[in-house]
Amino acid sequence: MSAHPFNLAGRRALITGGSKGIGEAIAVAFARAGADVMIASRTATELEQASTRIATASTDTQGTKAPEIHWHQTDMTSRIEVDQLAEAAIRKLGGVDILVNNAGGNTPELLSGINDESWDRMIELNLTSCIRLARTLSIPMTDQGWGRIIYIASIMGSVGAAGRSAYCATKAALIGSSHAQAIELGPAGVTVNCISPGPVLTDLPRNALSPQQRERFTEATALGRWGQPEEITGPALLLASDAGSYITGANLTVDGGVTIKGF
């Protein structure tokens, strides 16, 4: 193991949903650790702006070579565009050593209100796109004998809430699939893990929840506060680097203690 096991110099990372929130925070952390990074999301303007922020945040004043920051506009509900993203990442980065499947959506719907269209979209965005990227990019990872696949799941993959039937199903499926993938890919030096965040204050809950609703989430934690996107980056860096080389098939819960509170 390296003397600096969290160092990602020479590694190449693809992060979906990387233009804001948890994805952007992870991209900054990886770039600061030395990795070349590609981010993907639906909106070109947001990607361009995020790429600038990531590059600025990862600039090394000591004169070390700055990491490459790329972006690729992708609708993760389109299988064609997901395949094109994998091809673009390999072409622009020269390969992908680390895949962070972070893109996803969470639209509350009671079971009685789920129609085929909304169900199919949730499955495509939160599950199929992730497995599709992992399927493609795991092949060169196994060929080179080193790779990291990280799924950003959710505590909703292990617990439930009203109106989250489809969302819970996709996150539970990611966790289950990661176990099988870890067994398949482990002999080739590729680890596969999940991170399950709890309440993290990104734009989605900030804009979608009332102050009263946000306060209820605050009270549900053991720490008495929401998490910040940057607080997911430590676990991600652990799993992406040599520091986490003996961790595979794990689901790392990062929820401020929500799931330990019984009463």
Order of alpha helices (4+ residues) and beta strands (2+ residues): beta-alpha-beta-alpha-beta-alpha-beta-alpha-alpha-beta-alpha-beta-alpha-alpha-alpha-beta
